[in-house]
Amino acid sequence: MPPKPHSRPRSPVLVIDDDPDIREALSDVLTEEGFRVHDAADGVLALEELARLPRPCVLLLDWKMPRLDGKGLLDALQAQGALSGLTVLVHTAVPKEVRDARVTRVLPKPLDLGIVLELLDSQARAQARS
C-alpha cells in the first residue's frame, strides 16, 4: 500500500527494537502514515543505519536491548558527535528507569500510536520552522 499523501517530514524515522513484531508493526503503521521508516534490531545495527541515513533523524528507541541498548547507543552517538539534530523518543516497559537528558520523550510500552504520531508530527512542524 503506498504512503498516504500527507506532508510528513522528509527525514527518516529509525525504529530500533529487538522485538521483530514491534519493529514490523511500528514500521508498517508509520509507513502507512507517510513516514520514511528504517529499522534496526539493536544499537549496533542502528549505528550502521544512521551512518547511511540523511540527517536529521527521529529515533524511536527501545531502551533495553541486547548487544547495545538505548543508553549505549546514545553514548556512542554522543562520542561521535552525532546526537545533534536527533529527536530521541524512547519506549520502554519501565519508563522510570530512563533518566537521560539526551532523550526527548519517554513513552511507556505498550505504545500509544496516537501519541507517537502526534510527537512525530510535532517534530516535523518544528523542523519546518527552523
C-alpha positions, 0 to 999 in steps of 0.5 A: 500500500503506498504512503498516504499523501500527507506532508510528513517530514522528509527525514527518516524515522529509525525504529530500533527494537529487538522485538521483530513484531514491534519493529514490523508493526511500528514500521508498517503503521508509520509507513502507512502514515507517510513516514520514511521508516528504517529499522534496526534490531539493536544499537549496533545495527542502528549505528550502521543505519544512521551512518547511511541515513540523511540527517536529521533523524527521529529515533524511536528507541527501545531502551533495553536491548541486547548487544547495545541498548538505548543508553549505549547507543546514545553514548556512542552517538554522543562520542561521535558527535552525532546526537545533534539534530536527533529527536530521541523518543524512547519506549520502554516497559519501565519508563522510570528507569530512563533518566537521560537528558539526551532523550526527548520523550519517554513513552511507556510500552505498550505504545500509544500510536496516537501519541507517537504520531502526534510527537512525530508530527510535532517534530516535523512542524518544528523542523519546518520552522527552523 
